[in-house]
């Protein structure tokens, strides 16, 4: 094969890998969505942290979501969580307005975490939790 064709094929292959990986959850932790579906991106982290009992309600014309964050370990853990909101088309709503929130969970502690959608377009959400590696 000519070098130009090889370069083009390599570029196309890389582009398809990157586009497929954009659709994959990768929090290096755990996640749950407003439909009650959940997933694990890190088995080691999931042995110590769980998300349970998703709840949604309306606050005026805005959606509010909450879930129970559970430290299953006997020692303290510092984690971060983030709510990501989606519209009816599955597009993120004001992604830049939501940020990771840090929380310290004591051994066996359970903590309800919640957030309100940034605007009325949000109809569903996902909650991601990951381990905080810094103090």
Rosetta constraint file for C-alpha pairs under 8 A:
AtomPair CA 1 CA 5 HARMONIC 6.58 0.50
AtomPair CA 1 CA 6 HARMONIC 6.60 0.50
AtomPair CA 2 CA 6 HARMONIC 6.45 0.50
AtomPair CA 3 CA 7 HARMONIC 6.20 0.50
AtomPair CA 4 CA 8 HARMONIC 6.26 0.50
AtomPair CA 5 CA 9 HARMONIC 6.12 0.50
AtomPair CA 6 CA 10 HARMONIC 6.09 0.50
AtomPair CA 7 CA 11 HARMONIC 6.12 0.50
AtomPair CA 8 CA 12 HARMONIC 6.20 0.50
AtomPair CA 9 CA 13 HARMONIC 6.14 0.50
AtomPair CA 10 CA 14 HARMONIC 6.16 0.50
AtomPair CA 11 CA 15 HARMONIC 6.09 0.50
AtomPair CA 12 CA 16 HARMONIC 6.25 0.50
AtomPair CA 13 CA 17 HARMONIC 6.34 0.50
AtomPair CA 14 CA 18 HARMONIC 6.22 0.50
AtomPair CA 15 CA 19 HARMONIC 6.15 0.50
AtomPair CA 16 CA 20 HARMONIC 6.15 0.50
AtomPair CA 17 CA 21 HARMONIC 6.21 0.50
AtomPair CA 18 CA 22 HARMONIC 6.39 0.50
AtomPair CA 19 CA 23 HARMONIC 7.41 0.50
AtomPair CA 20 CA 24 HARMONIC 7.34 0.50
AtomPair CA 25 CA 41 HARMONIC 7.35 0.50
AtomPair CA 26 CA 41 HARMONIC 6.04 0.50
AtomPair CA 27 CA 31 HARMONIC 7.71 0.50
AtomPair CA 27 CA 41 HARMONIC 6.31 0.50
AtomPair CA 27 CA 128 HARMONIC 6.51 0.50
AtomPair CA 27 CA 129 HARMONIC 6.98 0.50
AtomPair CA 27 CA 130 HARMONIC 6.11 0.50
AtomPair CA 28 CA 41 HARMONIC 5.04 0.50
AtomPair CA 28 CA 42 HARMONIC 5.22 0.50
AtomPair CA 28 CA 45 HARMONIC 7.98 0.50
AtomPair CA 28 CA 130 HARMONIC 6.02 0.50
AtomPair CA 28 CA 131 HARMONIC 7.87 0.50
AtomPair CA 29 CA 40 HARMONIC 6.18 0.50
AtomPair CA 29 CA 41 HARMONIC 5.08 0.50
AtomPair CA 29 CA 42 HARMONIC 4.97 0.50
AtomPair CA 29 CA 43 HARMONIC 7.86 0.50
AtomPair CA 29 CA 45 HARMONIC 5.92 0.50
AtomPair CA 29 CA 46 HARMONIC 6.72 0.50
AtomPair CA 29 CA 128 HARMONIC 7.28 0.50
AtomPair CA 29 CA 129 HARMONIC 5.61 0.50
AtomPair CA 29 CA 130 HARMONIC 4.43 0.50
AtomPair CA 29 CA 131 HARMONIC 6.82 0.50
AtomPair CA 30 CA 38 HARMONIC 7.54 0.50
AtomPair CA 30 CA 39 HARMONIC 5.80 0.50
AtomPair CA 30 CA 40 HARMONIC 4.55 0.50
AtomPair CA 30 CA 41 HARMONIC 5.81 0.50
AtomPair CA 30 CA 42 HARMONIC 6.95 0.50
AtomPair CA 30 CA 45 HARMONIC 7.72 0.50
AtomPair CA 30 CA 46 HARMONIC 6.45 0.50
AtomPair CA 30 CA 49 HARMONIC 7.81 0.50
AtomPair CA 30 CA 50 HARMONIC 7.32 0.50
AtomPair CA 30 CA 51 HARMONIC 7.61 0.50
AtomPair CA 30 CA 128 HARMONIC 5.98 0.50
AtomPair CA 30 CA 129 HARMONIC 5.39 0.50
AtomPair CA 30 CA 130 HARMONIC 6.71 0.50
AtomPair CA 31 CA 38 HARMONIC 5.48 0.50
AtomPair CA 31 CA 39 HARMONIC 5.36 0.50
AtomPair CA 31 CA 40 HARMONIC 6.58 0.50
AtomPair CA 31 CA 51 HARMONIC 7.28 0.50
AtomPair CA 31 CA 126 HARMONIC 6.89 0.50
AtomPair CA 31 CA 127 HARMONIC 5.45 0.50
AtomPair CA 31 CA 128 HARMONIC 4.40 0.50
AtomPair CA 31 CA 129 HARMONIC 6.16 0.50
AtomPair CA 32 CA 36 HARMONIC 6.32 0.50
AtomPair CA 32 CA 37 HARMONIC 5.63 0.50
AtomPair CA 32 CA 38 HARMONIC 4.05 0.50
AtomPair CA 32 CA 39 HARMONIC 6.46 0.50
AtomPair CA 32 CA 51 HARMONIC 6.81 0.50
AtomPair CA 32 CA 54 HARMONIC 7.77 0.50
AtomPair CA 32 CA 126 HARMONIC 5.71 0.50
AtomPair CA 32 CA 127 HARMONIC 5.42 0.50
AtomPair CA 32 CA 128 HARMONIC 6.84 0.50
AtomPair CA 33 CA 37 HARMONIC 5.52 0.50
AtomPair CA 33 CA 38 HARMONIC 6.36 0.50
AtomPair CA 33 CA 54 HARMONIC 7.60 0.50
AtomPair CA 33 CA 124 HARMONIC 7.65 0.50
AtomPair CA 33 CA 125 HARMONIC 5.68 0.50
AtomPair CA 33 CA 126 HARMONIC 4.06 0.50
AtomPair CA 33 CA 127 HARMONIC 6.11 0.50
AtomPair CA 34 CA 54 HARMONIC 6.37 0.50
AtomPair CA 34 CA 55 HARMONIC 7.34 0.50
AtomPair CA 34 CA 56 HARMONIC 7.10 0.50
AtomPair CA 34 CA 65 HARMONIC 7.36 0.50
AtomPair CA 34 CA 124 HARMONIC 5.76 0.50
AtomPair CA 34 CA 125 HARMONIC 5.42 0.50
AtomPair CA 34 CA 126 HARMONIC 6.25 0.50
AtomPair CA 35 CA 124 HARMONIC 7.88 0.50
AtomPair CA 36 CA 53 HARMONIC 7.89 0.50
AtomPair CA 36 CA 54 HARMONIC 6.25 0.50
AtomPair CA 40 CA 46 HARMONIC 6.57 0.50
AtomPair CA 42 CA 46 HARMONIC 6.15 0.50
AtomPair CA 43 CA 47 HARMONIC 6.37 0.50
AtomPair CA 44 CA 48 HARMONIC 7.37 0.50
AtomPair CA 45 CA 49 HARMONIC 6.23 0.50
AtomPair CA 45 CA 130 HARMONIC 7.87 0.50
AtomPair CA 45 CA 131 HARMONIC 7.32 0.50
AtomPair CA 46 CA 50 HARMONIC 6.29 0.50
AtomPair CA 47 CA 72 HARMONIC 7.24 0.50
AtomPair CA 47 CA 73 HARMONIC 7.99 0.50
AtomPair CA 48 CA 71 HARMONIC 5.82 0.50
AtomPair CA 48 CA 72 HARMONIC 4.75 0.50
AtomPair CA 48 CA 73 HARMONIC 5.10 0.50
AtomPair CA 49 CA 69 HARMONIC 7.24 0.50
AtomPair CA 49 CA 70 HARMONIC 5.59 0.50
AtomPair CA 49 CA 71 HARMONIC 4.89 0.50
AtomPair CA 49 CA 72 HARMONIC 5.72 0.50
AtomPair CA 49 CA 73 HARMONIC 7.62 0.50
AtomPair CA 50 CA 69 HARMONIC 5.99 0.50
AtomPair CA 50 CA 70 HARMONIC 5.07 0.50
AtomPair CA 50 CA 71 HARMONIC 6.77 0.50
AtomPair CA 50 CA 72 HARMONIC 7.27 0.50
AtomPair CA 51 CA 67 HARMONIC 6.47 0.50
AtomPair CA 51 CA 68 HARMONIC 5.55 0.50
AtomPair CA 51 CA 69 HARMONIC 4.91 0.50
AtomPair CA 51 CA 70 HARMONIC 6.26 0.50
AtomPair CA 52 CA 67 HARMONIC 5.94 0.50
AtomPair CA 52 CA 68 HARMONIC 5.16 0.50
AtomPair CA 52 CA 69 HARMONIC 6.84 0.50
AtomPair CA 52 CA 70 HARMONIC 7.80 0.50
AtomPair CA 53 CA 67 HARMONIC 5.43 0.50
AtomPair CA 53 CA 68 HARMONIC 6.03 0.50
AtomPair CA 54 CA 65 HARMONIC 7.23 0.50
AtomPair CA 54 CA 66 HARMONIC 5.79 0.50
AtomPair CA 54 CA 67 HARMONIC 4.51 0.50
AtomPair CA 54 CA 68 HARMONIC 7.28 0.50
AtomPair CA 55 CA 65 HARMONIC 5.66 0.50
AtomPair CA 55 CA 66 HARMONIC 5.17 0.50
AtomPair CA 55 CA 67 HARMONIC 6.21 0.50
AtomPair CA 56 CA 63 HARMONIC 6.89 0.50
AtomPair CA 56 CA 64 HARMONIC 5.59 0.50
AtomPair CA 56 CA 65 HARMONIC 4.55 0.50
AtomPair CA 56 CA 66 HARMONIC 6.53 0.50
AtomPair CA 57 CA 63 HARMONIC 5.91 0.50
AtomPair CA 57 CA 64 HARMONIC 5.34 0.50
AtomPair CA 57 CA 65 HARMONIC 6.71 0.50
AtomPair CA 58 CA 62 HARMONIC 5.59 0.50
AtomPair CA 58 CA 63 HARMONIC 4.76 0.50
AtomPair CA 58 CA 64 HARMONIC 5.91 0.50
AtomPair CA 59 CA 63 HARMONIC 6.18 0.50
AtomPair CA 59 CA 64 HARMONIC 6.45 0.50
AtomPair CA 59 CA 116 HARMONIC 7.88 0.50
AtomPair CA 61 CA 120 HARMONIC 5.75 0.50
AtomPair CA 62 CA 116 HARMONIC 6.70 0.50
AtomPair CA 62 CA 117 HARMONIC 5.86 0.50
AtomPair CA 62 CA 118 HARMONIC 7.63 0.50
AtomPair CA 62 CA 119 HARMONIC 6.18 0.50
AtomPair CA 62 CA 120 HARMONIC 5.01 0.50
AtomPair CA 62 CA 122 HARMONIC 7.56 0.50
AtomPair CA 63 CA 116 HARMONIC 5.88 0.50
AtomPair CA 63 CA 117 HARMONIC 5.41 0.50
AtomPair CA 63 CA 120 HARMONIC 7.20 0.50
AtomPair CA 63 CA 122 HARMONIC 6.82 0.50
AtomPair CA 63 CA 123 HARMONIC 6.73 0.50
AtomPair CA 63 CA 124 HARMONIC 7.87 0.50
AtomPair CA 64 CA 114 HARMONIC 7.10 0.50
AtomPair CA 64 CA 115 HARMONIC 5.74 0.50
AtomPair CA 64 CA 116 HARMONIC 4.26 0.50
AtomPair CA 64 CA 117 HARMONIC 6.14 0.50
AtomPair CA 65 CA 114 HARMONIC 5.49 0.50
AtomPair CA 65 CA 115 HARMONIC 5.67 0.50
AtomPair CA 65 CA 116 HARMONIC 6.47 0.50
AtomPair CA 65 CA 125 HARMONIC 7.55 0.50
AtomPair CA 66 CA 112 HARMONIC 6.72 0.50
AtomPair CA 66 CA 113 HARMONIC 5.48 0.50
AtomPair CA 66 CA 114 HARMONIC 4.02 0.50
AtomPair CA 66 CA 115 HARMONIC 6.61 0.50
AtomPair CA 67 CA 112 HARMONIC 5.71 0.50
AtomPair CA 67 CA 113 HARMONIC 5.69 0.50
AtomPair CA 67 CA 114 HARMONIC 6.61 0.50
AtomPair CA 68 CA 110 HARMONIC 6.57 0.50
AtomPair CA 68 CA 111 HARMONIC 5.68 0.50
AtomPair CA 68 CA 112 HARMONIC 4.43 0.50
AtomPair CA 68 CA 113 HARMONIC 6.29 0.50
AtomPair CA 69 CA 110 HARMONIC 5.66 0.50
AtomPair CA 69 CA 111 HARMONIC 5.13 0.50
AtomPair CA 69 CA 112 HARMONIC 5.97 0.50
AtomPair CA 69 CA 113 HARMONIC 6.77 0.50
AtomPair CA 70 CA 108 HARMONIC 7.00 0.50
AtomPair CA 70 CA 109 HARMONIC 6.11 0.50
AtomPair CA 70 CA 110 HARMONIC 4.45 0.50
AtomPair CA 70 CA 111 HARMONIC 6.46 0.50
AtomPair CA 71 CA 77 HARMONIC 7.37 0.50
AtomPair CA 71 CA 105 HARMONIC 6.40 0.50
AtomPair CA 71 CA 106 HARMONIC 7.25 0.50
AtomPair CA 71 CA 107 HARMONIC 6.25 0.50
AtomPair CA 71 CA 108 HARMONIC 4.95 0.50
AtomPair CA 71 CA 109 HARMONIC 5.41 0.50
AtomPair CA 71 CA 110 HARMONIC 6.30 0.50
AtomPair CA 72 CA 107 HARMONIC 7.18 0.50
AtomPair CA 72 CA 108 HARMONIC 5.16 0.50
AtomPair CA 72 CA 109 HARMONIC 7.65 0.50
AtomPair CA 73 CA 107 HARMONIC 5.63 0.50
AtomPair CA 73 CA 108 HARMONIC 5.79 0.50
AtomPair CA 74 CA 106 HARMONIC 7.70 0.50
AtomPair CA 74 CA 107 HARMONIC 4.08 0.50
AtomPair CA 74 CA 108 HARMONIC 5.59 0.50
AtomPair CA 75 CA 106 HARMONIC 6.31 0.50
AtomPair CA 75 CA 107 HARMONIC 4.33 0.50
AtomPair CA 75 CA 108 HARMONIC 7.61 0.50
AtomPair CA 76 CA 104 HARMONIC 6.98 0.50
AtomPair CA 76 CA 105 HARMONIC 5.58 0.50
AtomPair CA 76 CA 106 HARMONIC 4.20 0.50
AtomPair CA 76 CA 107 HARMONIC 4.93 0.50
AtomPair CA 77 CA 104 HARMONIC 5.74 0.50
AtomPair CA 77 CA 105 HARMONIC 5.21 0.50
AtomPair CA 77 CA 106 HARMONIC 6.40 0.50
AtomPair CA 77 CA 107 HARMONIC 7.46 0.50
AtomPair CA 77 CA 131 HARMONIC 7.87 0.50
AtomPair CA 78 CA 102 HARMONIC 7.10 0.50
AtomPair CA 78 CA 103 HARMONIC 5.78 0.50
AtomPair CA 78 CA 104 HARMONIC 4.29 0.50
AtomPair CA 78 CA 105 HARMONIC 6.12 0.50
AtomPair CA 78 CA 131 HARMONIC 6.47 0.50
AtomPair CA 78 CA 132 HARMONIC 5.57 0.50
AtomPair CA 78 CA 133 HARMONIC 7.90 0.50
AtomPair CA 78 CA 135 HARMONIC 7.99 0.50
AtomPair CA 79 CA 102 HARMONIC 5.79 0.50
AtomPair CA 79 CA 103 HARMONIC 5.60 0.50
AtomPair CA 79 CA 104 HARMONIC 6.37 0.50
AtomPair CA 79 CA 105 HARMONIC 7.63 0.50
AtomPair CA 79 CA 129 HARMONIC 6.81 0.50
AtomPair CA 79 CA 130 HARMONIC 5.71 0.50
AtomPair CA 79 CA 131 HARMONIC 4.43 0.50
AtomPair CA 79 CA 132 HARMONIC 4.79 0.50
AtomPair CA 80 CA 100 HARMONIC 5.80 0.50
AtomPair CA 80 CA 101 HARMONIC 5.19 0.50
AtomPair CA 80 CA 102 HARMONIC 4.34 0.50
AtomPair CA 80 CA 103 HARMONIC 6.17 0.50
AtomPair CA 80 CA 129 HARMONIC 5.60 0.50
AtomPair CA 80 CA 130 HARMONIC 5.40 0.50
AtomPair CA 80 CA 131 HARMONIC 6.19 0.50
AtomPair CA 80 CA 132 HARMONIC 6.06 0.50
AtomPair CA 81 CA 100 HARMONIC 5.42 0.50
AtomPair CA 81 CA 101 HARMONIC 5.30 0.50
AtomPair CA 81 CA 102 HARMONIC 6.66 0.50
AtomPair CA 81 CA 127 HARMONIC 6.83 0.50
AtomPair CA 81 CA 128 HARMONIC 5.42 0.50
AtomPair CA 81 CA 129 HARMONIC 4.33 0.50
AtomPair CA 81 CA 130 HARMONIC 6.50 0.50
AtomPair CA 82 CA 98 HARMONIC 7.13 0.50
AtomPair CA 82 CA 99 HARMONIC 6.18 0.50
AtomPair CA 82 CA 100 HARMONIC 4.82 0.50
AtomPair CA 82 CA 101 HARMONIC 6.30 0.50
AtomPair CA 82 CA 127 HARMONIC 5.59 0.50
AtomPair CA 82 CA 128 HARMONIC 5.28 0.50
AtomPair CA 82 CA 129 HARMONIC 6.68 0.50
AtomPair CA 83 CA 98 HARMONIC 6.95 0.50
AtomPair CA 83 CA 99 HARMONIC 8.00 0.50
AtomPair CA 83 CA 115 HARMONIC 6.94 0.50
AtomPair CA 83 CA 125 HARMONIC 6.62 0.50
AtomPair CA 83 CA 126 HARMONIC 5.68 0.50
AtomPair CA 83 CA 127 HARMONIC 4.54 0.50
AtomPair CA 83 CA 128 HARMONIC 6.57 0.50
AtomPair CA 84 CA 92 HARMONIC 7.01 0.50
AtomPair CA 84 CA 93 HARMONIC 7.72 0.50
AtomPair CA 84 CA 95 HARMONIC 6.85 0.50
AtomPair CA 84 CA 98 HARMONIC 7.09 0.50
AtomPair CA 84 CA 125 HARMONIC 5.46 0.50
AtomPair CA 84 CA 126 HARMONIC 5.26 0.50
AtomPair CA 84 CA 127 HARMONIC 6.42 0.50
AtomPair CA 85 CA 92 HARMONIC 5.63 0.50
AtomPair CA 85 CA 93 HARMONIC 5.38 0.50
AtomPair CA 85 CA 94 HARMONIC 7.75 0.50
AtomPair CA 85 CA 95 HARMONIC 7.46 0.50
AtomPair CA 85 CA 117 HARMONIC 6.51 0.50
AtomPair CA 85 CA 122 HARMONIC 5.72 0.50
AtomPair CA 85 CA 123 HARMONIC 7.48 0.50
AtomPair CA 85 CA 124 HARMONIC 6.00 0.50
AtomPair CA 85 CA 125 HARMONIC 4.38 0.50
AtomPair CA 85 CA 126 HARMONIC 6.67 0.50
AtomPair CA 86 CA 90 HARMONIC 5.33 0.50
AtomPair CA 86 CA 91 HARMONIC 5.24 0.50
AtomPair CA 86 CA 92 HARMONIC 4.42 0.50
AtomPair CA 86 CA 93 HARMONIC 5.32 0.50
AtomPair CA 86 CA 121 HARMONIC 7.83 0.50
AtomPair CA 86 CA 122 HARMONIC 5.17 0.50
AtomPair CA 86 CA 123 HARMONIC 6.20 0.50
AtomPair CA 86 CA 124 HARMONIC 5.39 0.50
AtomPair CA 86 CA 125 HARMONIC 5.78 0.50
AtomPair CA 87 CA 91 HARMONIC 5.53 0.50
AtomPair CA 87 CA 92 HARMONIC 6.45 0.50
AtomPair CA 87 CA 93 HARMONIC 6.28 0.50
AtomPair CA 87 CA 121 HARMONIC 5.42 0.50
AtomPair CA 87 CA 122 HARMONIC 4.55 0.50
AtomPair CA 87 CA 123 HARMONIC 5.43 0.50
AtomPair CA 87 CA 124 HARMONIC 6.83 0.50
AtomPair CA 88 CA 121 HARMONIC 7.51 0.50
AtomPair CA 88 CA 122 HARMONIC 7.34 0.50
AtomPair CA 88 CA 123 HARMONIC 6.29 0.50
AtomPair CA 93 CA 118 HARMONIC 7.41 0.50
AtomPair CA 93 CA 119 HARMONIC 7.78 0.50
AtomPair CA 93 CA 121 HARMONIC 7.29 0.50
AtomPair CA 93 CA 122 HARMONIC 6.33 0.50
AtomPair CA 94 CA 98 HARMONIC 7.42 0.50
AtomPair CA 94 CA 118 HARMONIC 6.84 0.50
AtomPair CA 97 CA 118 HARMONIC 7.41 0.50
AtomPair CA 102 CA 132 HARMONIC 7.66 0.50
AtomPair CA 105 CA 109 HARMONIC 5.88 0.50
AtomPair CA 105 CA 110 HARMONIC 7.65 0.50
AtomPair CA 105 CA 111 HARMONIC 7.82 0.50
AtomPair CA 117 CA 122 HARMONIC 6.16 0.50
AtomPair CA 118 CA 122 HARMONIC 7.54 0.50
